[in-house]
Amino acid sequence: MNLFTLSNLCFRFDAIEVLRSVDLQLQAGEMTAVIGPNGAGKSTLMSILSGYLEGYEGSCSFLNVELREWKKRSLGQHMAFIPQLVRLEFPFTAEQVVLMGRTPHCRGLFESPEDLKAVRCAMKISGTAEFAHREFGSLSGGERQRVILASALAQEAQVLLLDEPTTFLDLKNQLDVYALLRNLAHSGMSVIAVTHDLNLAAQHADRLIVIAEGSIVTDGHPNDVLTTDILADIFQIDAKICKGPAGRPWVFYEPTKPYLLDNYLLDKIKPQR
């Protein structure tokens, strides 16, 4: 089943064309990773898919209905979105932040037993129950990231959109989050994530979409998408691709050319004798 259908999608910030002529179909029940260099248009694409960013040209439909026609509350019952950075100015506890994910389902001033059950379940799955009563601002960057993920899970949406979901996370939690996302996708949830980590994407995603300069360069299974030519052309890196777990590609890479330090700077930073 098609979740999203994009046809000749374009978007501009003033005179800057960020997305150009994007044609794309995204399926239900897949884990899709969107990769590309900085400024490629990945975050803009995710903001449009989530319904947060309007003013696009062309068509972007969700469940065969143009996104512009969806009511925000109704869309929130189907779709959860985690942006790159979430700012909360008030002293909410972690549990209260997760409870905010229930907003699209709320029917009164107070949370229902169903809301509380969803919050407890989301915090258990995301490993955040242990600091449920701590103030959100007192948590580390990685802990906050997991709380925001729990808030999205509490939303009980069928689609989860994430922009750099492992920002601030240590290695163990990066692996845990991607394993969780993969399991959610294989259980029926549709997961679409922007990431700069090629190897995490390669190991866990069913599908990779590569974007550069506002256009889709290639799209398919990680084994087909991650090639040395693509990585050299799009990311300007020299890469060696080996077989990782389950036969998925594993990328070793380095810059195509080293940075040369200016002699003036070298003279300034040398230890003085």
C-alpha positions as CSV (number, residue, x, y, z in Angstrom):
1,M,0.0,0.0,0.0
2,N,1.3,3.5,-0.9
3,L,1.6,5.8,2.1
4,F,3.0,8.8,0.4
5,T,2.9,9.7,-3.3
6,L,5.0,12.6,-4.4
7,S,4.7,14.0,-7.9
8,N,6.9,16.9,-9.2
9,L,7.4,18.1,-5.7
10,C,9.4,21.4,-5.5
11,F,10.1,23.7,-2.6
12,R,11.9,27.0,-2.3
13,F,13.2,29.1,0.5
14,D,12.9,32.6,-1.1
15,A,15.0,32.2,-4.3
16,I,16.8,29.0,-3.2
17,E,15.4,25.9,-4.7
18,V,15.7,23.2,-2.0
19,L,13.7,20.4,-3.6
20,R,13.2,20.0,-7.3
21,S,10.9,17.7,-9.3
22,V,10.8,14.9,-6.7
23,D,8.8,11.9,-7.8
24,L,8.5,9.3,-5.1
25,Q,6.3,6.6,-3.6
26,L,6.8,5.4,0.0
27,Q,5.3,2.1,1.0
28,A,3.6,0.9,4.2
29,G,5.5,-1.5,6.5
30,E,9.0,-0.5,5.4
31,M,12.0,1.0,7.1
32,T,13.3,3.6,4.8
33,A,16.5,5.6,5.3
34,V,17.1,8.9,3.6
35,I,20.8,9.8,3.1
36,G,22.7,12.6,1.4
37,P,25.2,15.4,2.0
38,N,24.4,18.4,4.1
39,G,22.1,20.8,2.4
40,A,20.7,18.1,0.1
41,G,17.1,18.8,1.1
42,K,16.6,15.8,3.4
43,S,15.2,17.7,6.4
44,T,13.0,19.8,4.1
45,L,11.5,16.6,2.6
46,M,10.8,15.2,6.1
47,S,9.1,18.4,7.2
48,I,6.9,18.4,4.1
49,L,6.0,14.7,4.7
50,S,5.1,15.4,8.3
51,G,2.7,18.2,7.3
52,Y,4.7,20.8,9.2
53,L,6.1,22.6,6.1
54,E,3.6,23.9,3.7
55,G,4.0,26.1,0.6
56,Y,5.4,23.3,-1.6
57,E,4.7,23.0,-5.3
58,G,3.5,19.9,-7.0
59,S,1.7,17.1,-5.1
60,C,2.4,15.3,-1.9
61,S,-0.4,12.9,-0.8
62,F,-0.7,10.8,2.3
63,L,-3.1,7.8,2.1
64,N,-4.3,9.2,-1.3
65,V,-5.3,12.5,0.2
66,E,-3.2,15.7,-0.5
67,L,-1.4,16.7,2.7
68,R,-2.8,20.2,2.4
69,E,-6.2,18.8,3.0
70,W,-5.5,16.9,6.2
71,K,-6.5,18.4,9.5
72,K,-3.5,18.6,11.9
73,R,-5.2,16.6,14.6
74,S,-6.3,13.9,12.3
75,L,-2.8,13.7,10.7
76,G,-1.3,13.4,14.2
77,Q,-3.3,10.3,14.9
78,H,-1.7,8.7,11.9
79,M,1.8,10.1,11.9
80,A,4.5,11.0,14.4
81,F,7.5,13.2,13.6
82,I,10.7,13.7,15.5
83,P,12.7,16.7,14.1
84,Q,16.4,17.2,14.5
85,L,16.1,19.4,17.6
86,V,13.3,19.7,20.1
87,R,13.3,22.7,22.5
88,L,11.2,22.7,25.7
89,E,11.4,25.9,27.7
90,F,9.3,24.8,30.7
91,P,10.3,22.4,33.6
92,F,8.4,19.3,32.4
93,T,9.3,15.9,33.7
94,A,10.3,13.2,31.2
95,E,6.9,11.5,31.8
96,Q,5.1,14.7,31.0
97,V,7.0,15.1,27.8
98,V,6.0,11.6,26.7
99,L,2.4,12.3,27.6
100,M,2.5,15.2,25.1
101,G,2.6,12.6,22.4
102,R,-1.0,11.7,23.3
103,T,-2.2,15.2,22.3
104,P,-3.9,14.1,19.0
105,H,-5.9,11.5,21.0
106,C,-7.0,13.7,24.0
107,R,-10.7,14.3,24.4
108,G,-10.7,16.3,27.7
109,L,-8.5,18.2,30.1
110,F,-7.1,15.2,31.8
111,E,-5.3,12.1,30.7
112,S,-7.3,8.9,30.4
113,P,-6.2,5.4,31.6
114,E,-5.6,4.6,27.9
115,D,-3.2,7.6,27.7
116,L,-1.3,6.5,30.8
117,K,-1.0,3.0,29.5
118,A,0.4,4.2,26.2
119,V,2.9,6.4,28.1
120,R,4.1,3.5,30.3
121,C,4.5,1.2,27.4
122,A,6.4,3.8,25.3
123,M,8.8,4.6,28.1
124,K,9.4,0.9,28.8
125,I,10.2,0.2,25.1
126,S,12.5,3.2,24.8
127,G,14.3,2.5,28.1
128,T,13.3,5.8,29.6
129,A,11.0,4.6,32.5
130,E,13.9,4.9,35.0
131,F,14.0,8.7,34.7
132,A,10.3,9.3,34.2
133,H,10.1,11.8,37.1
134,R,13.3,13.7,36.4
135,E,13.1,17.1,34.8
136,F,13.6,16.9,31.1
137,G,16.2,19.7,31.1
138,S,18.3,17.8,33.6
139,L,18.7,14.9,31.2
140,S,21.7,14.3,29.0
141,G,21.3,14.9,25.2
142,G,21.0,11.2,24.6
143,E,18.4,10.7,27.3
144,R,16.4,13.6,26.0
145,Q,16.5,12.1,22.5
146,R,15.1,8.8,23.8
147,V,12.4,10.6,25.7
148,I,11.3,12.4,22.5
149,L,11.3,9.0,20.8
150,A,9.1,7.7,23.6
151,S,6.7,10.6,23.1
152,A,6.4,9.7,19.4
153,L,5.8,6.0,20.3
154,A,3.1,7.1,22.8
155,Q,1.3,8.8,19.9
156,E,0.6,5.2,18.6
157,A,0.8,6.4,15.0
158,Q,1.1,4.0,12.0
159,V,3.9,6.2,10.5
160,L,7.1,7.3,12.3
161,L,9.2,10.1,10.7
162,L,12.6,10.8,12.2
163,D,15.2,13.4,11.3
164,E,18.6,12.2,12.7
165,P,17.2,9.9,15.4
166,T,20.5,9.0,16.9
167,T,21.9,12.5,17.5
168,F,23.6,12.6,20.9
169,L,23.3,8.9,21.5
170,D,26.3,6.7,22.4
171,L,27.1,3.6,20.4
172,K,25.0,1.2,22.4
173,N,21.9,3.4,22.3
174,Q,22.4,4.0,18.6
175,L,22.3,0.3,17.9
176,D,19.3,-0.1,20.3
177,V,17.3,2.6,18.6
178,Y,17.9,1.3,15.1
179,A,17.1,-2.2,16.2
180,L,13.9,-0.9,17.7
181,L,13.0,1.0,14.6
182,R,13.6,-2.0,12.4
183,N,11.5,-4.2,14.7
184,L,8.7,-1.6,14.6
185,A,8.8,-1.6,10.8
186,H,8.8,-5.3,10.5
187,S,5.8,-5.4,12.9
188,G,3.8,-3.2,10.6
189,M,4.8,0.4,11.4
190,S,6.2,2.5,8.6
191,V,9.5,4.1,9.5
192,I,11.2,6.8,7.5
193,A,14.5,8.2,8.9
194,V,17.0,10.7,7.8
195,T,20.6,9.7,8.8
196,H,24.2,10.5,8.1
197,D,25.3,7.1,9.4
198,L,25.7,5.0,6.2
199,N,26.4,1.8,8.1
200,L,23.5,2.0,10.4
201,A,21.3,2.7,7.5
202,A,22.8,-0.1,5.5
203,Q,22.3,-2.7,8.2
204,H,18.8,-1.8,9.3
205,A,16.9,-0.2,6.4
206,D,14.8,-2.1,3.8
207,R,15.3,0.8,1.4
208,L,17.7,3.7,0.9
209,I,16.9,6.9,-0.8
210,V,19.9,9.1,-1.8
211,I,19.2,12.9,-2.2
212,A,21.7,15.4,-3.5
213,E,21.0,19.1,-4.5
214,G,17.3,18.7,-4.0
215,S,16.8,15.7,-6.3
216,I,16.7,11.9,-5.8
217,V,19.8,10.4,-7.1
218,T,19.1,6.7,-6.5
219,D,16.6,4.6,-4.6
220,G,16.6,0.9,-3.7
221,H,17.9,-1.8,-1.4
222,P,21.2,-1.0,0.4
223,N,23.1,-3.6,-1.6
224,D,22.2,-1.8,-4.8
225,V,22.4,1.8,-3.6
226,L,25.7,1.8,-1.7
227,T,28.3,1.6,-4.4
228,T,31.8,3.2,-4.6
229,D,30.8,5.3,-7.5
230,I,27.7,6.8,-5.7
231,L,29.7,7.5,-2.6
232,A,32.5,9.2,-4.5
233,D,30.1,11.2,-6.6
234,I,27.6,12.3,-3.9
235,F,29.7,12.3,-0.7
236,Q,33.2,13.0,-2.2
237,I,34.7,10.1,-0.3
238,D,36.9,7.2,-1.3
239,A,35.1,4.1,-0.1
240,K,35.7,0.4,0.2
241,I,32.5,-1.7,0.5
242,C,32.6,-5.0,2.3
243,K,30.0,-7.5,3.4
244,G,28.7,-6.8,6.9
245,P,26.1,-8.7,9.0
246,A,23.5,-10.6,7.0
247,G,25.3,-9.9,3.8
248,R,24.5,-6.1,4.0
249,P,27.2,-3.6,2.8
250,W,29.6,-2.2,5.3
251,V,31.4,1.0,4.2
252,F,35.0,2.0,5.1
253,Y,35.8,5.5,3.9
254,E,38.1,8.4,4.0
255,P,38.3,11.9,2.4
256,T,39.3,12.0,-1.3
257,K,42.0,14.5,-0.3
258,P,43.5,15.5,3.0
259,Y,43.1,19.0,4.4
260,L,46.4,21.0,4.2
261,L,47.1,23.3,7.1
262,D,48.3,26.8,6.4
263,N,51.9,27.5,7.4
264,Y,50.9,30.6,9.3
265,L,48.5,28.5,11.5
266,L,51.1,25.8,11.9
267,D,53.6,28.4,13.2
268,K,51.0,29.7,15.7
269,I,50.1,26.4,17.2
270,K,53.6,24.9,17.5
271,P,54.7,24.6,21.1
272,Q,57.0,27.5,22.1
273,R,60.5,26.4,23.3
